[in-house]
Each structure stands twice: as C-alpha cells, then as structure tokens.
Amino acid sequence: GETVKLSLAATATASLSVCYAMKVAVTGTTGRLGRQAIQLLSSNGVQTRCLLRHPIDASIYPSIEKDASSSQVASYLSKLRGVSMVEGDATNAASCKELIEGCDAVLSLHGPVRPPPLQSLFCLLPESDPKHSRSVNYLAVQNLIDAVKDSETCKRIVRVTGKGESPTQIFTVLINMLGNMAKAWNYEGEQLLRTSGVDYTIVRPGVMGKDDIPTNKVLALADNGGDLKVTPVTHSQIASLCVKCLLYPNAAKSTLTAMNVEEGTGEESYGPLLAEVESDTRDFPTSLVSEHKKAARNGAAILAAVMAVLLSGTVAVVKFFGGVVIGLASR
C-alpha cells in the first residue's frame, strides 16, 4: 500500500557486487545527479555507457568540482574506470538505441535546462523544440522505452522525475510557469513508462541541491506513488537509490517517493526500504497535462494582475511625490 517503509526488520542482503557483471547506460551525464551516479557505478566496477551531447574536448582540464563546466565534468567522468561516452541526445531515437546497446539497464537522469523565465511565461519556445520540457521529459522517455523494447539485453529503466500529481500545488504551478511545463511533462513521461510493459522504477525525490542536511538515519520511501512531506535530499542519496534499485527485482514497475525524515527515525541506507517495496497497484491518472496547463495559465493571469496592481501603485506614488515636489518648488 501507500505506507512509508521504515521497518528495520527487513535487512537487505543484496550487495553492489551483484552489479559487477552488469552494464548500465546513463542519461543526464554531466548533471548533478548523473555525475554522482556514474562515479558510484564506476567505483563498484560497473561498466557504464554515458550519453553526451558533445564530444570530449582534449584541451579541457578534467574537474568534478561544483563550479566545473559541463565539458570539464565530461572529461573527468570519461577517465573513470569502466566508463565510456556515447555522443548523442536523449531526444534523438537513434542516440538512445546506440546508448543502450549491450546494456542491462538504463538510468534516465536527464532533465531540461532551466529556460529564461520570460521565455517560459510567454510560451515562446515551441513544444517541438528539443530543449522544451515536452521533448526532454516526454519524448526522450519514449525514445528510451522504444530502445529497450528493441534491445535483447536491456530490461530495466530507472527514471527520476518529481512529485507532480497535484497540478494546482503552488510549487508545481511555479515550476510549470517558469520551466516550460516541466512538471506536466514529467508526469506524462511517467505514464509512458507505466503503460509500456517495460520494467521501470520511477523515483520522485525531494528538493535536490542542498548538501548540508542531516544524513544520519533519515532515508524514507513510499511506494505506489505514496505521499511524503517534501524535504531536501542530496544528489548523492538519490544517485545511490537509483543504482540500488537495480538490485531489487521487486522494485520493478514501482513508483517511489524518496524524502528524508527526522534524523534518527529513518534508515541509514536504502537497502531495507527497497526490500519492502511493492509494484504499483493503484490507478494513476491517465493524463494530467490539461490540468497542469490550466493551472499554469491561471497562475500567469494572477501574476499579471499582481504586477499590474504593483505597477499602478508605483505610478500613483511617483505622481503623488512629483506633485509634492512641484508644489514646494512653486512656493
């Protein structure tokens, strides 16, 4: 059911050593999450194929530091044990097919680049554009599904999305307004997986970005797309979850909400939680894109009204003080 799995009774006996014979494909290579997952896979001897939009620049100094460019990160990752790069883009079907060749699973960790706010607010980027959230969060997922279905070896997709079943929730509205409907198309991409017949694990993490958060026994999962209070989580935590999902067949065809709980009340690692995961059983809404778009339009209208009121107020204040100044000057 939609219960939080916090039991200490189930002890995970699976080890990452099981992964040694696997080959895993990764999208979102140079992103904060992708780079963490690739380093984890490599450090555990897992052969890893990474999708990269641009060729490696030999003149670039390799770096994995936070302020490193994507080119520097790509150069660094390419030198790790067992890591190989495949040039292409997840929005291109042929690239996805080449990426997963000979692989056993794919970690779909890509996401759209944050667009300029006004571009998204005024819908200036066509949905057909490769940079649009529809292309990245929806069409690219379909490309991966098609590639897996055509593959003789690849049988599992782990996809990281986010909570998005409440189109009118304030943060969802804001992200849709300012991110080319990213939440909307993330959910539609989830539905592609649920109806594909392919073994999938959908991970809905909390807010990734902060590293200075408690990490002692804080991990929590809710299967069946269950609800948990949204909290900060680290990229390393979610990378670990994505990799460990591959060790648990019972986590196939499951939607996992991954948050942190009060320190000392959760788990130290995801193993015991994953051991109790069950496949999705509830009926997820077939599509929510219309509801997401309507909520975003309403949000934009409210924002425009607020801005108009603020602007008119500013004009009135300027006129008032302007009149005062003129009156004083004429005395």
C-alpha positions, 0 to 999 in steps of 0.5 A: 500500500501507500505506507512509508517503509521504515521497518528495520526488520527487513535487512537487505542482503543484496550487495553492489557486487551483484552489479559487477557483471552488469552494464548500465547506460546513463542519461543526464551525464554531466548533471548533478545527479548523473555525475554522482551516479556514474562515479558510484557505478564506476567505483563498484566496477560497473561498466557504464555507457554515458550519453553526451551531447558533445564530444570530449574536448582534449584541451579541457582540464578534467574537474568534478568540482561544483563550479566545473563546466559541463565539458570539464565534468565530461572529461573527468567522468570519461577517465573513470574506470569502466566508463565510456561516452556515447555522443548523442541526445536523449531526444534523438531515437537513434542516440538512445538505441546506440546508448543502450546497446549491450546494456542491462539497464538504463538510468534516465537522469536527464532533465531540461535546462532551466529556460529564461523565465520570460521565455517560459511565461510567454510560451515562446519556445515551441513544444517541438523544440528539443530543449522544451520540457515536452521533448526532454521529459516526454519524448526522450522517455519514449525514445528510451522505452522504444530502445529497450523494447528493441534491445535483447539485453536491456530490461530495466529503466530507472527514471527520476522525475518529481512529485507532480500529481497535484497540478494546482500545488503552488510549487508545481504551478511555479515550476510549470510557469517558469520551466516550460511545463516541466512538471506536466511533462514529467508526469506524462513521461511517467505514464509512458513508462507505466503503460509500456510493459517495460520494467521501470522504477520511477523515483520522485525525490525531494528538493535536490541541491542542498548538501548540508542536511542531516544524513544520519538515519533519515532515508524514507520511501513510499511506494505506489506513488505514496505521499511524503512531506517534501524535504531536501535530499542530496544528489548523492542519496538519490544517485545511490537509490537509483543504482540500488534499485537495480538490485531489487527485482521487486522494485520493478514497475514501482513508483517511489517517493524518496524524502528524508525524515527526522534524523534518527527515525529513518534508515541509514541506507536504502537497502531495507526500504527497497526490500519492502517495496511493492509494484504499483497497484493503484490507478494513476491518472491517465493524463494530467497535462490539461490540468497542469496547463490550466493551472499554469495559465491561471497562475500567469493571469494572477501574476499579471494582475499582481504586477499590474496592481504593483505597477499602478501603485508605483505610478500613483506614488511617483505622481503623488511625490512629483506633485509634492515636489512641484508644489514646494518648488512653486512656493 
